Amino acid sequence: MSGVGGSRFCPQLLLVVGLVMFASACRADATVSVHLDEGGTGMVEVQLELDDAAVEAVGGLDHQIRLEDLEDARWEVKGPHRSTNDGVTSVVASKAFGAPERLMSILDEIAGPGVFSEMDLMRRRSFARTTWSLQGRIDLSSGLEAFSDSGLKEALSGLPLGRTREELAALAGCVACDPADSFGFDLVVELPGEIVTNSDRVDGGSAVWAVALGDSTPTVIAVSGSVADRAPRLWLGASVTVAALLLLLCVSRLVRRLLGHNPLRYRVGHLPRPTRRRSQPTEIIEHKPSRPDENSARRLELVVLGGVGVIWDAGTDPEGLLVSFVREHGGIADPREVADRYRAASLGQVSAAEFWAAVGVAGDAGDLDAEYLSGVRLRPDVPAFLDQMARREMTVACLTNAVLPWTLALRKRLDLDGLIRHWVVSGEVGARKPGQAMFEALRRMSGVSFSNMLLIESEIATLEAARTMGMSTVLMSGTALVPEGFTHPTINSFSGLFHQKDDQSQG
C-alpha cells in the first residue's frame, strides 16, 4: 500500500508484496481490517507481515516505505517492527473515517483499482435497535497486477512487476511454483453487536474472509451487526413500571369503594344536607373512552402478518422445526425445555450461539443457524399475496416472536425486505406477542393508528389483544380447529381474504 519508489502519492503499502515474489522461500501476509463504531465512525487498518527472507528480498522495508507519502495522505504508520519470537517483521498503517461513505475511498487507497468494488456500508434503524451492514466484493483475479498501478506498469515494460509469471517463478527457484502461493490476504470486519455473515469464519466477533491471489471468482462480502438502543429499552421499562403503578392505584380504589370507605364523609358529615326539589331520576349514560381516530372513518393503511403459520409454512415454521432439529443433533429431547430456552433467545436475552449451547447442540453457531434455517419455507401463497399488495400499493408489516439474527437471515435469503416494509421482531423489542409493547412498537415504527391496521394471525391470544387495541383481525386457521363461538373472521389461505371484507369491517 504505501508510496513505493514514489509510484503513487496515494498510499499503496501492499505494493511491497510484489517485490517478495522475486525471492524463493519468502512469505508475506496482508490483513485489511475495518473497525466500525456504533456512531458510524471507524478505522481501516492494514497489517503487512514478512518473514526474514522476504525482508531481505526487498532490501529492507525502511527505504521501500516512504513515510512522508503516508503522512501526507493522513495514514498513521507503526513499524517496521521485527518480532524476536518468530522473526516476522510487521508494518501497520491505519486511517480513520468520520462517516460511513468515506470507507470506500479509503479502501481504494489500499490496492489497485477494482480490488474492492461495490462496497456499501449502510445503517438501518428500527424500534430499539440499530443494524449496520457491509456488502461488496473483493477481486484478486488479476493476480500480481492487483498490487500495481498504471504508472508502475508503464515503467516496467507493461508488466505489473517487470517480469512475467514464468520469470517470477524461475527467479523463485521453482519453475512449477505459483508466486501467489507466497502471499496471503485476509479481510477482517468488526461491526457493533452480534454479527450475521457469509464469511469463512468468525473470530472474536469479527467476520474474516481469506482471499486467494489470482482467484477467478470474486469473493462476495456480506456482514451485518445489530445492537439494542438504550433509550427505547429504558422507555419500555419505564412504561411497564408506570402501568404497574396505575394498576395498583385502580385496585386500591376499587377495594376502598367495595368496603364502603369514604374518608370525606367524616369531614363533611356535620354540614346540613342541602334541600333539593325531587324530580324524576335521569338516565345515567356511561361513555366509554374513545381511542384516537375511533370516531373518524376507518381506512386500511397497513396489513400486518404474523410469522408462524402466516408467513412461514405451517409445517416448516421456525419454532415447529426446532424441537426435531435439536433432537437430531443430540440435544435435549423435552420440548418444554427447548421452548423455554427459545423464549429467552426470542427476547434477545441470549445469543443464538448461547441458545445452541443451552439446548445441548454442539458445533459452530453460524453453521447450525444456516442448517436449521435451510428448512424454513414460505407458505406457498405468500409470494403471490405480497406481489398483489405491492401492486395495490398497500404497506405490509410483520409482527413475530423470533430470534433476531434468524429473522434477518431469512429476510435476506427469501428477499422479503422489498415486500414487507416493517419488521417488529420480539428479539429486537425485548417483548413478545401478545404483549402490548409489541403492538406499541408496531404503531411507532409504522406511524399508522391501530384502527387503520388489519392483523392476519394464527394465534388467538394475539388476535384478542389486537382487537382490544382497535385493530381489524383475521384468523389464518390452516388445519387448526376453530373454537365454537369464535368471533374473528377466519380464512384458510390468503385467497380467502378477499371474500371477508364484510366481516373485516366488523372486526
Sequence and secondary structure as in RCSB ss.txt:
>XXXX:A:sequence
MSGVGGSRFCPQLLLVVGLVMFASACRADATVSVHLDEGGTGMVEVQLELDDAAVEAVGGLDHQIRLEDLEDARW
EVKGPHRSTNDGVTSVVASKAFGAPERLMSILDEIAGPGVFSEMDLMRRRSFARTTWSLQGRIDLSSGLEAFSDS
GLKEALSGLPLGRTREELAALAGCVACDPADSFGFDLVVELPGEIVTNSDRVDGGSAVWAVALGDSTPTVIAVSG
SVADRAPRLWLGASVTVAALLLLLCVSRLVRRLLGHNPLRYRVGHLPRPTRRRSQPTEIIEHKPSRPDENSARRL
ELVVLGGVGVIWDAGTDPEGLLVSFVREHGGIADPREVADRYRAASLGQVSAAEFWAAVGVAGDAGDLDAEYLSG
VRLRPDVPAFLDQMARREMTVACLTNAVLPWTLALRKRLDLDGLIRHWVVSGEVGARKPGQAMFEALRRMSGVSF
SNMLLIESEIATLEAARTMGMSTVLMSGTALVPEGFTHPTINSFSGLFHQKDDQSQG
>XXXX:A:secstr
   STTS SS  TTHHHHHHTTSTT  EEEEEEEEE TTS EEEEEEEEE HHHHHHTT STTTS HHHHHHTT 
EEEEEEE TTT  EEEEEEEEESSGGGHHHHHHTTSSTTSEEEEEEEEEEETTEEEEEEEEEE  TTGGGGG  H
HHHHHTTTSTTSS HHHHHHHTT TTS GGGGEEEEEEEE SSEEEE SSEEETTEEEEEE TT SS EEEEEEE
EEE HHHHHHHHHHHHHHHHHHHHHHHHHHHHHTT  TTHHHHTTS                    TTSSS    
 EEEEETBTTTB TTT HHHHHHHHHHHTT    HHHHHHHHHHHHTTSS HHHHHHHTT  S HHHHHHHHHTT
  B TTHHHHHHHHHHTT EEEEEE   HHHHHHHHHHTT TTT  EEEEHHHHT  TTSHHHHHHHHHHH   G
GGEEEEES HHHHHHHHHHT EEEEE TTS   TT  S EESSGGGGGG HHHHHH 
